[in-house]
Amino acid sequence: MQLTNRPIACIILVLLFELGIAGLPHCAAVLEENRTISGRVLGLDGKPVPAEFTMIWSSHETQSLGKADAEGRFQFSAPLSRGNSHGTIIVRAPGHGMEFLWHGNPYRADSMKSQENVVVKLPKERAIRGRVVDSEGKSIRGANVIVRCVMAFDSPTGADRNLLTWAKNDFSNRPTNERYVDFTTWNPDGSQRPYSLRTTTDERGEFRILGLGDEHLVTLHSSGGRSGKSSSSNGKVSIRLH
């Protein structure tokens, strides 16, 4: 019985095509893997919330993902990565604190699933109120107050516990947390990009920022403004919360 060599020839041809040798064109197919997320958004009272979804990539680019319907139901798809960047999905609605989800982070296994169904529970909104003063205690009006980072915890006591540990470690890095979003963004020329959470102090140096929730830890940054009759507050300033 004579054995045919056709299967072997086919295998060799396939290998040559993949390797791009022997004058054959090299063909490489790159598939962009998407992640589909669906579910519902609920408030602290269990009622549906038509929240908005925004992706903030670690490269500081933003991408709108749409909005939940009147029943709080949503579904959207997004690439698992953008270049070498992973993402954080921000879930926000007026009158509620924000929540956020990891996306495409190789260190967070759940964020790498191609499909996921989740229930997002927005925390109770907790406004941040405070006053910006200079080194002499004088109010600074017109100062920019910016939220740099928001950290969330799954445990009701997580914020207090991790804040104390952070203080004992001389305030190095950021407190340990379950989830966080970093709003620190700068243009290549050194100018600031628009921030999602920012405000300006009034004549008494006071400010209020909405959209944050119970059990969130927040880092703030202040710059600019005027103290008393001086033209600007270029020296050391303090943010006092109340």
Secondary structure, DSSP 8 states (H G I E B T S, - for coil): -----HHHHHHHHHHHHHHT-TT----------EEEEEEEEE-TTS-B---EEEEEETTS-EEEEEE--TTSEEEEEEES-BTTB-EEEEEE-TTB--EEEEES-TT-GGGG-SEEEEEEE--BB--EEEEEEETTS-BEET-EEEEEEEEE-SSTTHHHHHHHHHHHTTT-S----SEEEE---B-TTS-B---SSEEE--TTSEEEE-S-BTT-EEEEEEE--EETTSS---S-EEEEE-
